[in-house]
Amino acid sequence: MPLVAHSGLPTFSRLREAGVTVLSTQRADTQVIRELHVGLLNMMPDAALEATERQFMRLVGESNPIAQFYVHPFTLDALPRGEKGRAHIDAYYETFDQIRAAGLDALIITGANVTGEDLTIEPFWKPLIEVIDWAMDNVTSTLCSCLATHAVMHFRHNQPRVRQTNKRWGVFEHRVIEPRHPLVADVNTRFDVPHSRWNDISAAQFAAAGVRVLVESPEVGVHLAVSGDGLRTVFFQGHPEYDTISLLKEYKRDARLAARGKFPAYPPFPSRYFNRHAQAVLDEYRLRLQATYASGSPEPAFPEALLLPHLDNTWHDTAEAIMGNWIGCVYQVTHGERAKPFMDGINPNDPLGLGWG
């Protein structure tokens, strides 16, 4: 069943315009179907705040027909915000206190932009750990995206992320290595996932923490892993939620910063993302951009309209399937045949009955 527009969040209207089914609360009330309440801790900066909402909420809403989905966005006060971002949050987001009082069935924690390698000195570290601690004891499953994965692995398992020589950036092929886990049931054994990160948690680090790797790539390492119990914490290092144009937007941002001298070098093309025609267009743009900054002329327009017809999305269907499987696992524990609290009949070390032990 679809998302329920239980607030005035503009993302609901944007998703409707994009063809995603979103019910009003009045219509949802007429449906005889269970609800699932999913928290979205959005730690992205203002420029990506609303896009990240749409990406994850679309994945949830399109994922599984078993329930009506109430998504509850919130953030951390310690994250720096501008006037626009703060106004959006004040108008449409819940507070963590409200989330904690009402409870959740599942939680998604997004990535974030950081200034350094050591996450423990970031201003959001302690508030984030408070959310992670609460979720561990009160939420059936938490899905961690990118930096959130690195934070949990550092905090819970003493496995700090490692800076890489080159940015892991582009669309990469991955392979399922634990096909019997329900998170990857009926998913292609090979599929693409976008990545955009400088830091990495290796397969050896996940193994040392007792975390099971489900999907990995020979080029960029682990994408999908799950805590030893099989469900409590799900880890993404890639970005399956990305829109088709997300990497294009990142390239545009980085190219402009490089031309202004704020990056040490002009960005390389994301792997397996731009075809030869797109690369030729962008090579011409780079020459014009660099020439204008050298001469002090106005910056040329980014050729987005010329590039869009040459971009392919080779990951969304699989991302939707994995998200649907995750929602199904949460439902199985919270509302299905195994619908009892963890302390009353469900083994907290193996809630899905996988026998991993």
Secondary structure, 3 states (H helix, E strand, C coil): CCEEECCCCHHHHHHHHCCCCEEEHHHHCCCCCCEEEEEEECCCCHHHHHHHHHHHHHHHHCCCCCCEEEEEEECCCCCCCCHHHHHHHHHHCCCHHHHHHHCCCEEEECCCCCCCCCHHHCCCHHHHHHHHHHHHHHCCEEEEECHHHHHHHHHHHCCCCEEEEEEEEEEEEEEECCCCCHHHCCCCCEEEEEEEEEEECCHHHHHHCCCEEEEEECCCEEEEEECCCCCCEEEECCCCCCCCCHHHHHHHHHHHHHHCCCCCCCCCCCECCCCHHHHHHHHHHHHHHHHHHHHCCCCCCCCHHHHHHHCCCCCHHHHHHHHHHHHHHHHHHHCCCCCCCCCCCCCCCCCCCCCCC
